[in-house]
Amino acid sequence: MWFGTGRTAQINLGFSSMHRSGSALIRKLGLGTGLVLIMTLSACGGGGGGLLGTGLFAGGGGGFASRSAQVPLEEQDAATIYQQGEAELENGRPDRAAALFVEVERLHPYSEWASRGLIMAAFAYHADGDYENARIAAQRYLDFYPGEEDAAYAQYLLALSYYDQIDQVGRDQGLAFQALQALRDVIERYPDSEYTQDAILRFELAFDHLAGKEMEIGRYYLRRQHYTAAINRFRVVVEQFQTTTHTPEALMRLVEAYLALGLTDEAQTAGAILGYNFQSSPFYDDAFRQLTGQNLSMEAQGEGWLRDVWRQTIRGDWL
């Protein structure tokens, strides 16, 4: 079932307020003590050299002037690598943090830190805007640790990695559909998780976004008097996205397009559906003026796909 309700919702479409900061997630995992160790090692460590001047730690910004950072990662234990990742997150370098968390799981796959490193890698990649790698890490977590406590969070991160790109893809709506599926998985697989309500809200917004894109293209065709192409877009909204905020306008635009083609039965039926469901909408007033201006009524007429929608409306099966 779709989870659209037709209500509007205002939330940040980027990294949401519900989405945890790195330190908050670290506290949740009970792993926030690593910075103390790092600070202690830093006080004992020397200057540059080792890994600090090249590769992952190149580029200044403080880095790790510690003995652990100068030892190759292959020779460090999982906890030490993980703690360096924590510190990179705290210092606002999620890209470096992600690389370290990945190494925890790669170098110590059978340790208790492996799953923690993987979920934190997904988090850090997402924080860095590296959505593809965030999806890879989150999916790997779900594949290897489906029964762990943070599986719900991994699925939520997977969904966000699609959702947060919706406004970046122009008219290509593939990511929006993938976001809907991934959000649905959060809702259906983890109904009692703390992420479910946010997933429902984002599902509705993504659903509304898709309808909005159909409307945008339909209006484009309508302005250029490509009425059949416009009708096809508005029909998608009425039949597939009827619980979104765009449905009243879609029905009014159908009235406009059908009248332009001289198809008065279809125009009146679209007006009848609009009047039955959205009489308080300003789009109803517009459709009413268009129809009565041609001595037509807002009553269902003839047969066709709109008449089927009208019958569904009367039975209570539509909206």
C-alpha positions as CSV (number, residue, x, y, z in Angstrom):
1,M,0.0,0.0,0.0
2,W,1.0,3.6,-0.5
3,F,1.6,5.7,2.6
4,G,0.6,9.0,1.0
5,T,-2.0,11.0,3.0
6,G,-2.2,14.2,1.0
7,R,-1.0,16.3,3.8
8,T,1.9,18.7,3.2
9,A,5.0,18.4,5.4
10,Q,7.9,20.7,5.9
11,I,11.2,19.2,6.7
12,N,14.8,19.7,5.6
13,L,15.4,17.7,2.4
14,G,19.1,17.4,3.2
15,F,20.7,15.9,6.3
16,S,17.6,15.9,8.5
17,S,17.3,17.0,12.1
18,M,16.6,13.4,13.0
19,H,19.7,12.2,11.4
20,R,22.3,11.8,14.1
21,S,25.6,13.7,14.3
22,G,28.7,11.6,14.4
23,S,29.2,12.0,18.1
24,A,25.6,11.2,18.9
25,L,25.8,7.9,17.0
26,I,29.1,7.1,18.7
27,R,27.5,7.6,22.1
28,K,24.6,5.3,21.0
29,L,27.1,2.6,20.1
30,G,28.8,3.1,23.5
31,L,32.1,3.8,21.9
32,G,32.8,7.4,22.9
33,T,35.9,6.8,25.0
34,G,38.3,6.6,22.1
35,L,39.1,10.3,22.0
36,V,40.6,10.1,25.4
37,L,43.1,7.4,24.3
38,I,43.9,9.4,21.2
39,M,44.6,12.5,23.2
40,T,46.9,10.6,25.5
41,L,48.8,9.1,22.7
42,S,49.1,12.4,21.0
43,A,50.7,13.9,24.1
44,C,53.4,11.1,23.9
45,G,53.9,11.2,20.1
46,G,56.5,12.9,18.0
47,G,56.2,15.2,15.1
48,G,55.6,14.4,11.4
49,G,56.7,11.4,9.4
50,G,55.0,8.0,9.2
51,L,51.5,8.2,7.7
52,L,50.9,11.8,8.6
53,G,52.6,13.3,5.6
54,T,51.1,11.1,2.9
55,G,48.0,9.2,1.8
56,L,45.0,9.3,4.1
57,F,46.4,11.8,6.6
58,A,48.0,14.2,4.2
59,G,46.8,17.8,4.0
60,G,47.3,19.3,7.4
61,G,44.4,20.2,9.7
62,G,46.1,18.7,12.8
63,G,45.9,15.1,11.9
64,F,47.3,12.5,14.4
65,A,50.6,13.3,15.9
66,S,50.5,10.0,17.8
67,R,52.4,6.8,17.9
68,S,49.3,4.8,16.7
69,A,49.0,7.0,13.7
70,Q,52.6,6.4,12.7
71,V,52.1,2.7,12.8
72,P,50.8,1.1,9.6
73,L,47.1,0.3,9.9
74,E,47.8,-3.4,9.2
75,E,49.7,-3.5,12.5
76,Q,47.1,-1.7,14.6
77,D,44.3,-3.4,16.5
78,A,40.6,-2.8,15.6
79,A,39.9,-0.6,18.5
80,T,42.8,1.8,17.7
81,I,41.8,2.2,14.1
82,Y,38.2,2.7,15.1
83,Q,39.1,5.4,17.6
84,Q,41.0,7.3,15.0
85,G,37.9,7.2,12.9
86,E,35.9,8.7,15.7
87,A,38.4,11.4,16.1
88,E,38.3,12.3,12.4
89,L,34.5,12.6,12.7
90,E,34.8,14.8,15.7
91,N,37.3,17.0,13.7
92,G,34.8,17.4,10.8
93,R,36.6,15.0,8.3
94,P,34.0,12.4,7.5
95,D,35.9,11.3,4.4
96,R,38.9,10.3,6.4
97,A,36.7,8.8,9.1
98,A,34.9,6.6,6.5
99,A,38.2,5.3,5.2
100,L,39.3,4.3,8.7
101,F,36.0,2.6,9.5
102,V,36.2,0.6,6.3
103,E,39.7,-0.5,7.4
104,V,38.3,-1.8,10.7
105,E,36.0,-4.2,8.9
106,R,38.6,-5.1,6.3
107,L,41.5,-5.8,8.6
108,H,39.5,-7.3,11.5
109,P,36.4,-8.9,9.9
110,Y,35.9,-11.3,12.8
111,S,36.3,-8.9,15.6
112,E,33.4,-7.3,17.6
113,W,34.4,-4.0,16.0
114,A,33.7,-5.1,12.4
115,S,30.0,-4.4,12.4
116,R,30.5,-1.2,14.3
117,G,33.1,0.0,11.8
118,L,30.8,-0.8,8.9
119,I,27.7,1.1,10.1
120,M,30.0,4.0,11.0
121,A,31.5,3.9,7.5
122,A,28.0,4.2,6.0
123,F,27.3,7.1,8.4
124,A,30.5,8.9,7.6
125,Y,30.2,8.4,3.8
126,H,26.7,9.9,4.0
127,A,27.9,12.8,6.1
128,D,30.5,13.5,3.4
129,G,27.9,13.4,0.6
130,D,29.4,10.2,-0.9
131,Y,26.0,8.6,-1.4
132,E,27.1,5.7,-3.6
133,N,29.6,4.4,-1.0
134,A,27.1,5.1,1.8
135,R,24.7,2.7,0.0
136,I,27.4,0.1,-0.5
137,A,28.4,0.2,3.2
138,A,24.8,0.2,4.4
139,Q,23.9,-2.7,2.1
140,R,26.9,-4.7,3.2
141,Y,25.9,-4.2,6.8
142,L,22.4,-5.5,6.0
143,D,23.8,-8.5,4.1
144,F,26.2,-9.5,6.9
145,Y,24.5,-8.3,10.1
146,P,20.7,-8.4,9.4
147,G,19.9,-9.3,12.9
148,E,22.0,-6.6,14.6
149,E,20.5,-3.7,16.5
150,D,21.6,-1.2,13.9
151,A,20.1,-3.0,10.9
152,A,17.2,-0.5,11.0
153,Y,19.6,2.4,10.9
154,A,21.5,0.8,8.0
155,Q,18.3,0.5,6.0
156,Y,17.4,4.1,6.9
157,L,20.8,5.3,5.8
158,L,20.4,3.4,2.5
159,A,17.1,5.1,2.0
160,L,18.5,8.6,2.8
161,S,21.4,8.0,0.3
162,Y,18.7,7.9,-2.4
163,Y,16.4,10.5,-0.9
164,D,19.0,13.2,-0.4
165,Q,19.7,13.2,-4.1
166,I,16.1,13.7,-5.4
167,D,16.5,17.4,-6.1
168,Q,19.8,16.8,-7.9
169,V,18.6,14.6,-10.7
170,G,16.5,16.9,-12.8
171,R,13.8,15.0,-14.6
172,D,15.4,11.6,-14.1
173,Q,13.2,10.1,-11.4
174,G,14.9,6.8,-11.0
175,L,16.5,7.8,-7.7
176,A,13.1,9.0,-6.4
177,F,11.5,5.6,-7.1
178,Q,14.5,3.8,-5.4
179,A,14.1,6.1,-2.4
180,L,10.4,5.2,-2.1
181,Q,11.3,1.5,-2.2
182,A,14.1,1.9,0.4
183,L,11.9,4.0,2.7
184,R,9.1,1.5,2.4
185,D,11.6,-1.2,3.5
186,V,12.3,0.8,6.7
187,I,8.5,1.2,7.3
188,E,7.6,-2.4,6.7
189,R,10.7,-4.3,8.0
190,Y,11.3,-2.1,11.1
191,P,7.9,-0.7,12.1
192,D,8.9,-0.2,15.7
193,S,12.2,1.5,15.1
194,E,12.9,5.1,15.9
195,Y,13.3,5.8,12.2
196,T,9.9,4.7,11.1
197,Q,8.0,8.0,11.5
198,D,10.7,10.0,9.7
199,A,10.7,7.4,6.9
200,I,6.9,7.7,6.5
201,L,7.2,11.5,6.3
202,R,10.0,11.3,3.7
203,F,8.0,8.7,1.8
204,E,5.1,11.1,1.5
205,L,7.5,13.9,0.4
206,A,9.2,11.7,-2.2
207,F,5.8,10.6,-3.5
208,D,4.7,14.2,-3.7
209,H,7.9,15.0,-5.5
210,L,7.2,12.5,-8.2
211,A,3.7,13.8,-8.7
212,G,5.1,17.3,-8.9
213,K,7.5,16.3,-11.7
214,E,4.6,14.9,-13.7
215,M,2.7,18.2,-13.2
216,E,5.7,20.2,-14.3
217,I,6.0,18.3,-17.5
218,G,2.2,18.3,-18.1
219,R,2.1,22.1,-17.7
220,Y,5.0,22.4,-20.1
221,Y,3.0,20.5,-22.8
222,L,-0.1,22.4,-22.0
223,R,1.5,25.8,-22.5
224,R,2.7,24.6,-25.9
225,Q,-0.8,23.3,-26.8
226,H,0.4,19.6,-26.9
227,Y,-2.9,18.7,-25.3
228,T,-2.7,14.9,-25.6
229,A,0.8,14.7,-24.1
230,A,-0.3,17.0,-21.3
231,I,-3.4,14.8,-20.6
232,N,-1.2,11.7,-20.3
233,R,0.9,13.4,-17.6
234,F,-2.1,14.7,-15.6
235,R,-3.7,11.3,-15.9
236,V,-0.7,9.7,-14.2
237,V,-1.2,12.0,-11.3
238,V,-4.9,11.3,-11.0
239,E,-4.5,7.5,-11.3
240,Q,-1.2,6.9,-9.5
241,F,-0.6,9.9,-7.2
242,Q,-4.1,10.8,-6.1
243,T,-3.2,11.1,-2.5
244,T,-0.7,13.9,-3.2
245,T,-1.3,17.7,-3.0
246,H,-1.1,17.9,-6.8
247,T,-4.4,16.1,-7.6
248,P,-6.8,19.1,-7.5
249,E,-4.6,20.9,-10.1
250,A,-4.3,17.8,-12.2
251,L,-8.1,17.5,-12.5
252,M,-8.4,21.2,-13.3
253,R,-5.7,21.0,-16.0
254,L,-7.6,18.0,-17.4
255,V,-10.7,20.2,-17.7
256,E,-8.7,22.8,-19.5
257,A,-7.0,20.4,-21.9
258,Y,-10.1,18.4,-22.7
259,L,-12.0,21.6,-23.4
260,A,-9.3,22.8,-25.7
261,L,-9.7,19.5,-27.7
262,G,-13.5,19.8,-27.7
263,L,-14.0,16.7,-25.5
264,T,-16.7,18.1,-23.3
265,D,-17.8,14.8,-21.7
266,E,-14.3,14.2,-20.4
267,A,-13.9,17.8,-19.2
268,Q,-17.2,17.6,-17.3
269,T,-16.3,14.3,-15.7
270,A,-12.9,15.7,-14.5
271,G,-14.8,18.7,-13.1
272,A,-17.3,16.3,-11.3
273,I,-14.4,14.4,-9.7
274,L,-12.8,17.7,-8.7
275,G,-16.0,19.1,-7.2
276,Y,-16.8,15.9,-5.3
277,N,-13.4,15.7,-3.6
278,F,-11.9,19.2,-3.6
279,Q,-14.8,21.7,-3.6
280,S,-12.9,24.0,-1.3
281,S,-9.8,24.1,-3.6
282,P,-9.2,27.2,-5.7
283,F,-8.7,24.8,-8.6
284,Y,-12.4,23.9,-8.3
285,D,-13.3,27.6,-8.8
286,D,-11.2,27.7,-11.9
287,A,-12.6,24.6,-13.4
288,F,-16.2,25.8,-12.6
289,R,-15.6,29.0,-14.4
290,Q,-14.2,27.2,-17.5
291,L,-17.1,24.8,-17.7
292,T,-20.0,27.1,-17.0
293,G,-18.4,29.6,-19.4
294,Q,-19.2,27.1,-22.1
295,N,-22.6,26.3,-20.7
296,L,-21.4,23.0,-19.3
297,S,-22.0,21.4,-15.9
298,M,-19.7,19.7,-13.5
299,E,-21.4,16.3,-13.9
300,A,-20.0,13.0,-15.0
301,Q,-20.7,12.3,-18.6
302,G,-19.9,9.6,-21.1
303,E,-17.5,6.7,-20.6
304,G,-13.7,6.4,-20.4
305,W,-11.0,6.3,-17.8
306,L,-12.3,9.4,-16.0
307,R,-15.7,7.8,-15.7
308,D,-14.1,4.8,-14.0
309,V,-12.4,7.2,-11.6
310,W,-15.7,8.8,-10.9
311,R,-17.3,5.5,-10.1
312,Q,-14.4,4.7,-7.7
313,T,-15.0,8.1,-6.1
314,I,-18.7,7.4,-5.5
315,R,-17.8,4.0,-4.0
316,G,-15.1,5.5,-1.8
317,D,-12.4,3.5,-3.6
318,W,-10.5,6.6,-4.8
319,L,-8.6,8.9,-2.4
